[in-house]
Amino acid sequence: MMPDLGKYADAVLSAYAASIVLLIGIVVLSVWQSRRAKAALEEVEKRRNG
């Protein structure tokens, strides 16, 4: 299924791997920041509502 990449196989596959790792990192960071922001907003609302 995979095409023959010849002498560029290492470069292409490492570029794919690096891209996948970066995308996963961005998703994980986004989810982490979202949870932090949600917790901070809930704390503010809790203090506001008494």
C-alpha positions, 0 to 999 in steps of 0.5 A: 500500500505504501509507495516506494519513496526510495532514498527519501523514505527516511526524510518523508517518514520522519517528517510525518512522524514529527507532524503527528507528534506536534499535532498530538501535542497541540491537541493535548495542550488545548484540552489542558488549557480548556480544563484550566480555563473552565475550572477558573471560570467555575471558581469565579462564578462560585465566588460571585454567587456566594 
